[in-house]
C-alpha cells in the first residue's frame, strides 16, 4: 500500500489522528467514524487511509483500497445494527454534495428511507 496524503485534507488529518473523530472501526487500509452532522440516526463515514479525491480516483489508483472501504462499510452496518436496512452513499463533485475531496462512503441507517428521498 502506497501511503498518499494531502496535508490540507481534513480526512487525512483524521486518519493521522491530528483531528479527533469518533472512530467506530478500522482496518489497515480504511477507517470509519461518525459524521459530525448526521443525516440519519446511524451516519458513519468510511474513508481510505490513502488520499484520493473521489471514489472513482480511488478505484483507478487502488482496487484493493476501494474493496477495503466497501468491506469495512458492510462491517460497520453489521456492527451498528443496520445490516438489513441501510444505504451506502457516495457523492462525487461539488454538484453532488461532496464537501471533502477525499474518497469516502456514507453508511446511513436507523430510519426508513423512501425511493424518492435519498437521505
C-alpha positions in Angstrom: 0.0 0.0 0.0 1.4 3.4 -1.0 0.9 6.0 1.6 -0.6 9.0 -0.1 -1.8 12.0 1.9 -2.7 15.7 1.4 -1.6 18.0 4.2 -4.6 20.3 3.7 -7.2 17.4 3.7 -9.5 17.2 6.8 -9.9 13.4 6.3 -6.1 12.9 6.0 -5.8 14.7 9.3 -8.5 12.5 10.9 -6.7 9.4 9.6 -3.4 10.6 11.0 -5.1 11.4 14.4 -4.4 15.1 14.1 -8.1 15.9 14.2 -10.3 14.0 16.7 -13.1 11.7 15.5 -15.5 9.2 16.9 -13.9 6.1 15.3 -16.1 3.0 15.2 -13.9 0.6 13.2 -10.7 0.5 11.2 -8.5 -1.8 9.1 -5.0 -1.4 7.8 -6.4 0.4 4.7 -9.5 2.3 6.0 -11.1 3.9 9.0 -14.8 4.5 9.9 -16.0 7.4 12.1 -19.3 9.0 12.9 -20.4 12.0 10.8 -20.4 15.3 12.8 -23.7 16.4 11.1 -25.6 13.1 10.8 -28.4 12.8 8.2 -29.8 9.6 9.8 -29.6 8.0 13.3 -26.7 5.9 12.0 -24.3 8.0 9.9 -20.8 6.7 9.6 -18.1 7.8 7.1 -15.8 5.1 5.8 -12.6 6.6 4.3 -9.4 5.0 2.9 -6.2 5.9 4.6 -4.9 6.7 1.1 -5.8 10.1 -0.2 -7.7 10.2 -3.5 -10.2 12.9 -4.2 -13.1 10.7 -5.3 -14.2 7.1 -5.2 -13.6 6.9 -8.9 -10.0 8.1 -8.5 -9.5 5.5 -5.7 -10.8 2.8 -8.0 -8.3 3.8 -10.6 -5.4 4.0 -8.1 -6.1 1.0 -5.9 -8.7 -1.6 -6.3 -7.6 -3.1 -3.0 -8.2 0.1 -1.1 -11.6 0.5 -2.8 -12.6 -3.0 -1.9 -11.5 -2.5 1.7 -13.7 0.6 2.0 -16.8 -1.3 1.0 -15.9 -4.3 3.2 -15.5 -2.0 6.1 -18.8 -0.3 5.3 -20.5 -3.7 5.4 -18.9 -4.5 8.8 -19.9 -1.1 10.1 -23.6 -1.7 9.0 -23.5 -5.0 10.9 -21.9 -3.5 13.9 -24.3 -0.6 14.1 -27.3 -3.0 13.7 -28.5 -1.7 10.3 -27.1 -4.5 8.1 -30.6 -5.4 6.9 -31.6 -1.9 6.0 -29.1 0.8 5.2 -27.8 3.0 2.4 -24.3 3.5 1.1 -24.0 7.0 -0.4 -21.1 8.3 -2.4 -21.1 12.0 -3.5 -18.7 12.9 -6.4 -18.1 16.5 -7.1 -19.5 19.7 -5.6 -22.7 19.5 -7.6 -23.4 16.1 -6.0 -22.8 17.5 -2.5 -19.2 16.4 -2.0 -17.6 18.8 0.5 -14.4 17.0 1.5 -12.4 15.9 -1.5 -11.1 12.6 0.0 -12.8 9.5 -1.2 -15.5 8.3 1.3 -18.7 6.4 1.6 -21.6 7.3 3.9 -23.2 4.4 5.8 -26.8 5.6 6.6 -29.3 3.7 8.6 -31.7 3.5 11.6 -34.6 5.1 9.7 -37.0 4.2 6.9 -35.9 5.5 3.6 -38.2 6.1 0.6 -37.4 5.7 -3.0 -37.9 9.4 -3.8 -35.8 10.7 -0.9 -32.1 9.7 -0.8 -31.5 10.6 2.8 
